[in-house]
Each structure stands twice: as C-alpha cells, then as structure tokens.
C-alpha cells in the first residue's frame, strides 16, 4: 500500500510539472480561460449568489471542519473511544497540511512573491495593470495577489480531510469536486486566473499526500496477529505462543500486508 501511494504521489508531481510547464509556455491559456466570463466590460458572474456563496463557504468550511475534528479528538481522549479514528496524529496531520500547504506555501510564499494582478485588474479585461504569466515575477501587486489561489487552496483542504478520516474513493471525489467548484467560481468572478487555481490544487494535493505518507501511514504498518502455529501447537510453551502474540512489522513497500 505504501509503495502504491508513493507511486501515486510521484504521478501527481509529474502532472503538476506538466501543467506548470504548459502554463509557462502558453501564457495565453489564462486569458482565454477567463475571456468567456468577461462580458459588458465586467465579470457579471461575480455578483451571482452561488459565486458569493462558494467564496464565503471556504472560511466556514475550514473552521467547522477543524472544530469538529478537535471536538472529536477531545471526546475520544476523555471517553477512551476511537470515533472516526481521530487521534493526536490525525489532528497534527490536518493542521500541518493547512499550515504548510494553504498557509506558508500559497498565502505567504506564492501570493506575496510573484506580484501577479488579478484578471479583473489587467488591461485585457478593462483594468489598468499588466498581465503577467504564471510563475513570472511581476510588480503589479504588493500583497494578497492573484498567484496562487488562497480560496482554491482552502477548499482543497477537503482532500486532507478525506485522506485522514475516510480514504474512500467517493469521499476523495467529493473533496476534489468541492475544490474544483470553488476554483471555478473564482475564475468566473475574475478573481483568479485558471493557473492560479490549478497550482493551488496541486500544492494541496501533494502536501496532503506526502504528509499522509510520513505522518499517518506508519500506523498502518502493524499487522494483526495471525494464526502462524500448526494445529496442535497453540499455546505451546516451547514456542512462546501462550504469552507473547506475534506481531509482524512490514515495510512501506510491502503491498501484501493486512493494513486497512
């Protein structure tokens, strides 16, 4: 299982590099993606209820999700139960993804370093600022700039929640869909270019996957006791089976163990 997750992480990184190279090589892709939403000298979808609702939902989603996880952890700690599998490692993992991915990487390192103007502010869409391609450092913006999308990163925090609490395919799909919907609403509103949201999506996906591999996957390496003794030898003092259950630890690359 660990080997398969590592291969998947490498595949995601490869897709990220390909997408980044494509946006850097063809910067007009961003203008073409935003163009259909610009009508009558503005981005009219920015005023729609659903675009506003998706934008505002990100902050509420993060606060409610973290409050629920922390509350469940406290309940499990006090009651001795294991509801949702929430323990200290899960809480630490979720905070690490949010801080390292959405916080430090997107909102600090990227948004405050590249100085990219938002679509609604560039000349091509009726603004006064210059358009700069993805990954090109500009001086059109000082803080809270367009590249990359903070809202997209916040919405994609749902991927970390799905990995930590469920790991079921439908939950991962639902988490990805929420991130895509929020990202689409920001592009449609003229608040972000397509590349802004794509980069944030991959930053959060890679961060969630890598931290999951190192922080949560090790607890899945313990294989439950198996009936390894031959019939008639159970409890044999000579083999020590009556007093010491046999646990086997397997490496991350072993795909044959019984981890969940």
Residue pairs with C-beta under 8 A, 6 or more apart in sequence:
1 217
1 220
1 255
1 257
1 259
2 213
2 217
2 220
2 221
2 251
2 252
2 253
2 254
2 255
3 252
3 253
3 254
3 255
4 255
5 209
5 212
5 213
5 217
6 213
6 252
6 253
8 209
9 206
9 209
9 210
9 213
12 202
12 205
12 206
12 209
13 206
15 202
16 199
16 202
16 206
19 198
19 199
19 202
20 134
20 135
20 199
22 29
23 29
23 30
23 133
23 134
23 135
23 194
23 195
23 198
24 133
24 134
24 135
24 136
27 131
27 133
27 134
27 136
29 194
29 195
30 119
30 131
30 133
30 134
30 193
30 194
30 195
31 124
31 131
33 187
33 193
33 194
34 119
34 125
34 187
34 190
34 193
34 194
37 43
37 45
37 187
37 188
37 189
37 190
38 119
38 125
38 126
38 190
41 126
42 120
42 126
42 190
43 119
43 120
43 125
43 188
43 189
43 190
45 51
45 185
45 188
45 189
46 120
46 188
46 189
46 190
46 191
50 185
51 185
51 188
51 189
54 181
54 182
54 185
55 151
55 182
55 185
55 186
55 189
55 191
57 182
58 151
58 154
58 155
58 182
59 154
61 154
61 155
61 157
61 158
61 178
62 98
62 154
62 157
65 94
65 157
65 158
65 161
66 94
66 95
66 98
69 86
69 90
69 91
69 94
69 161
69 165
70 91
72 83
72 84
72 86
73 86
73 87
73 88
73 90
73 91
75 81
75 83
76 82
76 83
76 86
76 87
84 165
85 165
86 165
89 215
89 216
89 219
90 164
90 165
90 216
92 215
93 160
93 164
93 211
93 212
93 215
93 216
94 157
94 160
94 161
94 164
96 211
96 215
97 157
97 160
97 204
97 207
97 208
97 211
98 157
98 160
100 207
100 211
101 153
101 156
101 157
101 160
101 203
101 204
101 207
101 208
102 150
102 153
102 154
102 156
102 157
102 200
102 204
105 153
105 203
105 207
106 148
106 149
106 150
106 153
106 200
106 203
106 204
107 150
107 153
110 147
110 148
110 199
110 203
111 143
111 144
111 145
111 146
111 147
111 148
111 150
112 143
112 144
112 145
113 137
114 132
114 135
114 136
114 137
114 138
114 145
114 147
115 132
115 137
115 138
115 139
115 140
115 141
115 142
115 145
116 132
116 134
116 136
116 138
116 140
116 141
116 145
116 146
116 147
116 193
116 196
117 127
117 129
117 130
117 131
117 132
117 138
117 140
117 141
117 145
117 146
118 141
118 145
118 146
118 190
118 191
118 192
118 193
119 125
119 146
119 187
119 190
119 191
119 192
119 193
120 126
120 127
120 189
120 190
120 191
121 127
121 128
121 129
121 140
122 129
122 130
122 131
122 140
123 129
123 130
123 131
124 131
125 190
129 140
129 141
130 138
130 140
132 138
132 140
134 147
134 193
134 195
134 196
134 199
135 147
144 150
146 191
146 192
146 193
146 196
147 193
147 195
147 196
147 199
148 192
148 195
148 196
148 197
148 199
148 200
148 203
149 183
149 186
149 192
149 196
149 197
149 199
149 200
150 200
151 182
151 183
151 186
151 191
151 192
152 179
152 182
152 183
152 186
152 192
152 196
152 197
152 200
152 201
153 200
153 203
153 204
154 182
155 178
155 179
155 181
155 182
155 183
156 175
156 176
156 179
156 200
156 201
156 204
156 205
156 208
157 204
158 174
158 175
158 176
158 178
158 179
159 172
159 175
159 176
159 179
159 204
159 205
159 208
160 204
160 207
160 208
160 211
160 212
161 175
162 168
162 171
162 172
162 174
162 175
163 172
163 208
163 209
163 212
163 216
164 212
164 216
165 171
166 172
179 201
179 204
180 201
183 192
183 197
183 198
183 200
183 201
184 197
186 192
186 196
186 197
187 193
187 194
187 197
213 252
217 252
218 252
220 259
220 260
221 249
221 250
221 251
221 252
221 257
221 259
222 247
222 249
222 259
223 247
223 248
223 249
223 250
223 257
223 258
223 259
224 247
224 258
225 245
225 246
225 247
226 246
226 248
228 246
229 236
229 239
229 241
233 239
233 241
234 241
235 241
235 242
236 242
248 257
250 256
250 257
